[in-house]
Every structure is written in C-alpha cells, then in structure tokens.
Amino acid sequence: MTPRIKEPVSEADLSWFSSELLNQVQNRPNKYQLTGLGPLFNLLHPALIKCRYTFEHSSEDLTFRSNSSAWHLVSYKNQQEAEASVKGVKSYQGHPWQVYRFLEGNTLEAIIHFDQIGSVHLSKSELVQNLFGSFQLHHHALPIWLDYALSTELWGPSGKWTRFHGRLHTLFDNYGLLIEQDFPGYYPLKKEAQWLSNYGFQGNLTQTNYDLILTWDFPLSGLVELEKVVSRGP
C-alpha cells in the first residue's frame, strides 16, 4: 500500500504550505553545520511537511503503512523508545553515510534513528506491530521518509549521494586531505582542513581529524562552493 496524502487544495492550505517552505529557506543557517552533532537536516522534506499538516488537520486522510519498499517496519517516537522495545539488533544513526553503510551491508534487520522524525525497526521479515491507542505522527512520517531516504533517487548510479560522493572523494583525494576511508556523506580530513570553517563549512574537530559529516539537505550549491574553496586553498 502507498500513503494517501491529501493535497492542499484551499487557498488557506496553499498559503500555509508556501509559507512553511519559505520560512525554512529564510531561517536556514548561513554556515553549513557538518559536525554530525546537530540536526540531520535543516530543511524538512516537502512530503513530511504535507504529512504533518494533514495529520494535524485531517488525519483520516492518511493511510497507515507498515512497509517501505522491500522493508517491513515498526516506527517509534524516538531512540529511547526503540531501544527499550528492540534488543540485539544492530542500530545506525540516521546520517546519510550511516544509511549508506546499512544499505551496503545487506543486513536483514536493523534499527535506524532519524532524530526528529523518530526511529524505525526494519526487517526483510514481517514484524509484529504493538500499537496502543491512536496513530501518532511518526507512524505516518517514517514510511514516507524511508521512501525517500532509501530510494534510487539518492543511492542509484545517478543518485544524489552517488554523484556527490564521486566529486567529493576526488576533490579531497586530489588535494591530499583524506586520512581515512570515506563514505558518501562522511569525509575524515586532516586536522589542517579546519580552515574550511572560515568559509562556512563547520566540521567536527577531533584529536586527529577534521570530519565533514553531510546533512540530508546538503545542496548542490554547497558542493560547488566547497569545491571552489578547496581548490583555492586557505
């Protein structure tokens, strides 16, 4: 089954939706926070905005799903709730590079923590749903988010993260900045690369590395600017 989401049709709905999108863009930080310690994204995916709006105004127009693509799933409100309910299953934080490792690992079962959206238990086998009371927002939002986060639109041969990684790996490798294995969305650079923060790319400084951990909404314009900054040097 696929989610049935009521599209905004009234002028009030359209005005609200446009205002939400504009507000996100206007309030986006000037610097790229790529420390891996903050939100997984600053711009909420439009499908999630629609889901939240529909849930708040006409929740009967949302259809509950317990699957996304080839995965069965159980949704949890947060990491604490998921960890209390599911034991002995490998877990991942919901950064793009962690999702890449999950997909490449060919695992049959895992938990992924998607921060403000919630946490999800995925399995190739059917899972038991223990639902108490009415559905909450995360029950509807997580399947919708997974449709995107696990999609070929992002991870296929021409997907966003596949293309971005090809360019960023080449960039950092050519300038001798990589010091460990990188993954799509994760780049462990030499400590000296912390000069990138002067140009708006705030990474995570450790004793040995300057790590750039990309958020889901890291844009093509950010990639192009990063390429220019690295090529110019400090």
Disulfide bonds with the S-S distance in Angstrom:
none
